[in-house]
Amino acid sequence: DLPVGKEYRFIVLGSDGPADNNWILGRGYGLVKIASTDSQKWGSADPISNSLTFDVFTDDEIGTPVRHYMGGTGALKHKTALGFTAGA
């Protein structure tokens, strides 16, 4: 059963690439509610999966519905191309 009306904070993280060019990307959602789910899918070669759909709301504490994060050695290596400058 869906926990109707329950509010969550939700973070999604991903990592890709070799150690010297690794990218870590993330999204942080301050306030989400589960909108729907799909049935679990079983396969012999793939992992079990279960789709979830979230309604995203603006969180009063952080003032935005989502924040994007970027890090890892790849982001550091390409910081100039990304438009970042060194801090003082």
C-alpha positions in Angstrom: 0.0 0.0 0.0 1.1 3.5 -0.7 1.7 5.7 2.3 -0.7 8.3 1.1 0.2 11.9 2.0 3.5 11.0 3.7 6.3 13.5 2.9 9.9 12.6 2.3 13.3 14.2 1.5 14.8 12.3 -1.4 18.3 12.2 -2.8 19.5 10.5 -6.0 23.2 9.8 -6.6 25.1 8.4 -9.5 28.7 7.7 -10.2 30.3 6.9 -13.6 33.8 6.7 -15.0 37.3 5.5 -14.0 38.9 6.8 -10.8 40.9 9.5 -12.6 37.8 10.8 -14.4 34.9 9.9 -12.2 31.7 11.9 -12.2 29.4 12.0 -9.2 26.0 13.6 -10.0 23.1 14.0 -7.7 19.8 15.6 -7.2 18.3 16.5 -3.8 14.6 17.0 -3.4 13.5 18.7 -0.2 9.9 17.6 -0.3 8.3 14.8 -2.3 5.3 12.6 -2.0 4.8 9.2 -3.7 2.3 9.6 -6.5 2.3 6.0 -7.9 4.1 2.8 -8.1 4.4 0.1 -10.8 4.5 -3.6 -10.2 7.9 -5.3 -9.6 9.6 -6.6 -12.7 11.6 -9.8 -12.4 14.1 -11.1 -15.0 16.7 -13.7 -15.2 19.5 -11.3 -16.2 18.4 -8.0 -14.9 18.0 -6.9 -11.3 14.5 -6.6 -9.8 13.0 -3.2 -10.6 10.0 -1.3 -9.3 9.1 2.1 -10.7 8.1 4.9 -8.4 6.6 8.3 -9.4 7.0 11.2 -7.1 5.2 14.6 -6.8 7.9 17.2 -6.1 7.1 20.3 -4.1 9.1 23.4 -3.1 10.6 23.0 0.4 10.2 26.1 2.5 13.5 25.4 4.3 15.7 25.3 1.2 13.4 27.5 -1.0 13.6 25.3 -4.1 12.1 22.0 -5.3 15.4 20.5 -6.3 19.1 21.0 -6.0 21.7 19.6 -8.4 25.1 18.4 -7.2 28.2 17.6 -9.1 31.5 16.2 -7.9 34.3 13.7 -8.4 37.6 13.7 -10.1 36.0 14.3 -13.5 34.3 17.5 -12.3 37.6 18.7 -10.8 39.5 17.9 -13.9 37.0 19.8 -16.1 36.2 22.7 -13.7 37.3 25.4 -16.1 35.2 24.1 -19.0 32.3 23.9 -16.5 32.8 27.6 -15.6 34.0 27.1 -12.0 36.9 29.2 -10.6 39.1 28.5 -7.6 37.9 29.9 -4.3 39.9 32.2 -2.1 
